[in-house]
Amino acid sequence: MRSIYLILIFWLFINGLNAQVASNSNEYEEHKPLLYRNEFSYGITAHTSGWGIDFRRGFHNTGTKKYILEGEYITMRSVKEIKTLNPYYDGAKAYVFGKLNSLNVLRFGIGEQRTLFGKSERGRIGIQLNYSAGVSLGLAIPVYLQIVSDPGNQYYNYTIERYDPQLHTIDKIVGRGPLFRGFGSLKPYPGAYAKLGFNFDWNQSDDKLSSLETGIMCDLYATDIPIMAFIDNNNIFFNFYITLMFGHKWYTN
């Protein structure tokens, strides 16, 4: 995760440097851009507990402020998750021992974006402050594993079973089960979320959007979500995130 941050920050720095050099080497005539009141963008997110995708619809109120409707899908891991592999079985698949459920999150919210520095003020890189909040629906999907009844037998046969920490000891687990096996038994956990971040837009076209956003986010649920066995699970998830966004704007009366 640290390497992702460094690469993207370096990329942003290089883009900003190139834009600054171009503006200094050519005569640039200041112009007042047309106010594009509508905006749609999409992006991919990496955060300290997983990844996700993001969709936003923006409505510009003024040249420096816009309202946002957003929808997100993200994955959420426990900090206690460690992948392991059973070396006693040929063809064994990696799995996370003690993992009860995979947590996937759907978010729907509203927010606001305020321009702190326009592109002409920061070498053609616009800097905005973003904040948003809304509902967060956690979907706990049960983990299924490949289980053997005769541990240590090289001619083993396995069954696909929902992980039970009381029955499935580590010597009986061959590996993870089918990816979508637990979707029919998922359990919803309603909650809420909030985000605060800074957005850096370097696109040279007024009607296009290419930006990098980084900040903090928090999900809060009414009850603890059982991701792992043998530990105390949480109902609050704090994460740092970074999102790469692309989109377009259009003008309507």
Summary of the structure (lengths in Angstrom):
residues: 253
radius of gyration: 23.2
end to end distance: 43.5
largest distance: 77.9
contacts: 737
relative contact order: 0.21
helix: 14%
strand: 53%
